[in-house]
Amino acid sequence: MSDDEYESTPEVKTVLLGESGVGKSSIIKQYVTHTFDPDIDSSISSKYISKEAEINDIKKKIKFNLWDTAGQEKYRSLAKIFYKDAQIIILVYSINNLSSFQSLKDYWYHEVKTNGLPNAIFAVVGNKNDLYNTAQVKEKDAMDWADSIGAIFQLTSAKSNSGIDLLFSNLAKKFFDPEYDYRREDEEAKKIYEMKKKEKEENKKKRKEDEPVMKLPKTDNIKLHQKNAANDAKHKKKSCC
């Protein structure tokens, strides 16, 4: 798609908030560079990087100015400097760390609502979804809370690059259209998936029904005792003389 099909590209300040170790830096690294570093250090200061994205289905471009903030408690007061004028706030927790989710509810969300822009767009992100076997936070609980604050909810894995592109795509659509409902699109995608799955199963079943049945050649129906008797007679003939 050519550039002239797009309107001007807005720059959107986007800040990731949450406790140390939940994977904020890894989410940004995966989204921007499509790489994952298992030895990445937890941020001890705020870092900035930008990425321009094309949202083809709505013919829009957006430039995310991404701010990665330190999650340690001693740096919390500094985070305010970065999120006070942020248009998008991404609240990140780790699905295998209940306290990291609780801190979003008890501290980070209220801090942003008190000190940030009144019309900021929120997302609640459960990272490290590849560790679902050790999850401490129920998906429904996190989704219900996200719904209660009008936030986009998304499970992600920075390690396997799961859900990250979808997260930023939904945020972009919400930025351009405040009435955008990401869940409706998810439901439509699920319906399409289920429809294709059903169609695939029906085609597979039809192919199986259409396959020709292999017929075995006709053979004389010789009873087992008759066969054995014939073999005995043959052996006796050979041994006679």
C-alpha positions as CSV (number, residue, x, y, z in Angstrom):
1,M,0.0,0.0,0.0
2,S,1.4,3.4,-1.0
3,D,2.0,6.2,1.5
4,D,-0.4,8.5,-0.2
5,E,-3.3,6.1,0.8
6,Y,-2.6,7.0,4.4
7,E,-3.4,10.2,6.3
8,S,-0.7,11.9,8.4
9,T,1.0,9.7,11.0
10,P,0.2,10.8,14.6
11,E,2.9,10.3,17.3
12,V,1.5,8.7,20.4
13,K,3.2,8.6,23.7
14,T,2.8,5.1,25.1
15,V,4.1,4.2,28.6
16,L,4.4,0.7,30.0
17,L,3.9,0.5,33.8
18,G,4.1,-2.4,36.2
19,E,6.3,-4.1,38.8
20,S,9.9,-5.1,38.1
21,G,10.4,-8.4,36.2
22,V,7.0,-8.6,34.5
23,G,8.5,-8.2,31.1
24,K,7.8,-4.6,30.0
25,S,11.3,-4.3,28.4
26,S,10.9,-7.7,26.6
27,I,7.5,-6.7,25.2
28,I,8.9,-3.6,23.7
29,K,12.0,-5.4,22.4
30,Q,9.8,-8.1,20.8
31,Y,7.4,-5.6,19.2
32,V,10.2,-3.4,17.8
33,T,12.9,-5.8,16.9
34,H,11.1,-9.2,16.9
35,T,13.7,-10.6,19.2
36,F,13.8,-12.0,22.8
37,D,16.6,-11.8,25.2
38,P,16.2,-14.1,28.2
39,D,19.0,-12.3,30.0
40,I,17.6,-8.8,29.6
41,D,18.0,-6.7,32.8
42,S,15.1,-5.2,34.6
43,S,15.0,-1.5,33.9
44,I,16.4,0.8,36.5
45,S,15.6,3.9,34.5
46,S,13.1,4.9,31.8
47,K,14.0,4.1,28.2
48,Y,12.5,5.4,25.0
49,I,12.2,3.9,21.6
50,S,9.7,4.4,18.7
51,K,8.1,2.3,16.1
52,E,5.9,3.3,13.2
53,A,3.1,0.8,12.4
54,E,0.7,0.4,9.5
55,I,-2.8,-0.7,10.4
56,N,-3.8,-1.9,7.0
57,D,-7.4,-2.8,7.6
58,I,-8.2,0.8,8.6
59,K,-5.6,2.4,6.3
60,K,-3.9,4.2,9.1
61,K,-0.3,4.7,10.3
62,I,0.7,5.4,13.8
63,K,4.0,6.1,15.5
64,F,4.2,4.6,19.0
65,N,6.7,6.5,21.2
66,L,7.3,3.7,23.7
67,W,8.5,4.4,27.2
68,D,9.8,1.6,29.4
69,T,9.7,2.6,33.0
70,A,11.5,1.1,36.1
71,G,9.2,-1.0,38.2
72,Q,11.1,-1.0,41.5
73,E,9.2,0.7,44.3
74,K,12.0,3.2,44.9
75,Y,11.6,4.5,41.3
76,R,7.8,4.8,41.4
77,S,7.8,8.5,42.0
78,L,9.9,9.0,38.8
79,A,7.4,7.2,36.6
80,K,4.9,10.0,37.1
81,I,7.2,12.3,35.0
82,F,6.6,9.9,32.0
83,Y,3.0,8.9,32.3
84,K,1.4,12.2,33.2
85,D,1.1,13.2,29.5
86,A,0.9,9.7,28.0
87,Q,-2.0,9.0,25.6
88,I,-1.7,5.3,26.0
89,I,-1.0,3.4,29.2
90,I,-0.1,-0.3,29.2
91,L,-0.4,-1.9,32.6
92,V,1.7,-5.1,32.6
93,Y,1.6,-8.0,35.1
94,S,3.1,-11.5,34.9
95,I,0.5,-14.3,34.9
96,N,2.6,-16.3,37.3
97,N,3.0,-13.5,39.9
98,L,-0.2,-12.6,41.7
99,S,1.3,-9.6,43.5
100,S,2.3,-8.0,40.2
101,F,-1.4,-8.0,39.1
102,Q,-2.6,-6.8,42.5
103,S,-0.2,-3.8,42.3
104,L,-1.8,-2.7,39.1
105,K,-5.2,-2.6,40.8
106,D,-4.0,-1.1,44.1
107,Y,-1.4,1.4,42.9
108,W,-0.5,1.9,39.2
109,Y,-4.0,2.4,37.8
110,H,-5.1,4.9,40.5
111,E,-1.8,6.8,40.2
112,V,-2.4,7.3,36.5
113,K,-6.0,8.2,36.9
114,T,-5.0,10.8,39.5
115,N,-2.0,12.3,37.6
116,G,-2.4,11.3,34.0
117,L,-4.5,12.5,31.1
118,P,-8.2,12.1,31.7
119,N,-8.8,10.5,28.3
120,A,-5.8,8.2,28.3
121,I,-6.3,4.8,26.7
122,F,-5.6,1.8,29.0
123,A,-4.6,-1.8,28.3
124,V,-4.2,-4.5,30.8
125,V,-1.6,-7.1,29.7
126,G,-0.9,-10.5,31.2
127,N,2.6,-11.3,30.1
128,K,4.6,-14.6,30.2
129,N,1.6,-16.5,28.9
130,D,4.0,-19.3,27.9
131,L,4.2,-20.1,31.6
132,Y,0.4,-20.8,31.8
133,N,1.1,-24.1,33.7
134,T,2.2,-22.0,36.7
135,A,-0.3,-19.2,36.4
136,Q,-1.4,-17.5,39.6
137,V,-3.8,-15.0,38.0
138,K,-7.0,-16.2,36.5
139,E,-7.6,-14.9,33.0
140,K,-11.2,-14.2,33.8
141,D,-10.3,-12.1,36.9
142,A,-7.9,-10.0,34.9
143,M,-10.4,-9.6,32.0
144,D,-13.2,-8.6,34.4
145,W,-11.0,-5.9,36.0
146,A,-9.9,-4.6,32.5
147,D,-13.6,-4.4,31.5
148,S,-14.4,-2.5,34.7
149,I,-11.9,0.2,33.9
150,G,-12.7,0.3,30.2
151,A,-9.3,-1.2,29.2
152,I,-8.2,-3.5,26.4
153,F,-7.2,-6.9,27.8
154,Q,-4.5,-9.0,26.2
155,L,-2.5,-12.1,27.2
156,T,1.0,-11.9,25.7
157,S,4.3,-13.8,25.7
158,A,7.4,-11.8,24.8
159,K,9.3,-15.1,24.6
160,S,7.1,-16.7,21.9
161,N,5.9,-13.4,20.4
162,S,2.3,-14.2,21.2
163,G,-0.4,-11.5,21.3
164,I,2.0,-8.5,21.1
165,D,1.2,-7.4,17.6
166,L,-2.5,-7.8,18.3
167,L,-2.2,-5.7,21.4
168,F,-0.7,-2.7,19.6
169,S,-3.0,-3.1,16.6
170,N,-6.0,-2.9,19.0
171,L,-4.5,0.1,20.8
172,A,-4.0,1.9,17.5
173,K,-7.6,1.2,16.5
174,K,-8.8,2.4,19.8
175,F,-6.7,5.6,19.4
176,F,-8.3,6.4,16.0
177,D,-11.8,5.3,17.1
178,P,-12.7,5.7,20.8
179,E,-15.8,3.6,20.3
180,Y,-13.7,0.7,18.9
181,D,-14.6,-2.6,20.7
182,Y,-11.7,-5.0,20.5
183,R,-13.8,-7.9,21.8
184,R,-16.3,-7.6,19.0
185,E,-13.4,-8.1,16.5
186,D,-12.1,-11.0,18.6
187,E,-15.5,-12.7,18.5
188,E,-15.7,-12.2,14.7
189,A,-12.3,-13.7,14.4
190,K,-13.3,-16.7,16.5
191,K,-16.4,-17.2,14.4
192,I,-14.4,-17.2,11.2
193,Y,-11.9,-19.7,12.8
194,E,-14.7,-22.0,13.9
195,M,-16.4,-21.8,10.5
196,K,-13.2,-22.6,8.7
197,K,-12.5,-25.4,11.2
198,K,-16.0,-26.9,10.6
199,E,-15.6,-26.6,6.9
200,K,-12.3,-28.3,7.0
201,E,-13.7,-31.2,9.0
202,E,-16.7,-31.6,6.7
203,N,-14.4,-31.7,3.6
204,K,-12.2,-34.3,5.3
205,K,-15.3,-36.4,6.1
206,K,-16.6,-36.0,2.5
207,R,-13.3,-37.1,1.0
208,K,-13.3,-40.1,3.2
209,E,-16.8,-41.1,2.2
210,D,-15.9,-40.6,-1.5
211,E,-12.8,-42.9,-1.3
212,P,-13.4,-46.2,-3.2
213,V,-13.8,-49.2,-1.0
214,M,-11.1,-51.8,-1.5
215,K,-12.6,-55.2,-2.4
216,L,-10.7,-58.3,-1.6
217,P,-10.5,-61.0,-4.4
218,K,-12.9,-63.9,-4.0
219,T,-11.4,-67.1,-2.5
220,D,-12.7,-70.5,-2.0
221,N,-14.4,-70.8,1.3
222,I,-12.6,-73.8,2.7
223,K,-13.3,-74.7,6.3
224,L,-10.4,-75.0,8.6
225,H,-10.9,-78.7,9.3
226,Q,-11.2,-79.4,5.6
227,K,-7.9,-77.6,4.9
228,N,-6.1,-79.5,7.6
229,A,-7.5,-82.8,6.3
230,A,-6.2,-82.0,2.8
231,N,-2.8,-81.1,4.2
232,D,-2.6,-84.4,6.2
233,A,-3.5,-86.5,3.1
234,K,-0.8,-84.7,1.1
235,H,1.8,-85.5,3.7
236,K,0.8,-89.1,3.9
237,K,1.1,-89.5,0.2
238,K,4.6,-88.1,0.3
239,S,5.7,-90.5,3.1
240,C,4.2,-93.6,1.6
241,C,6.9,-95.8,-0.1
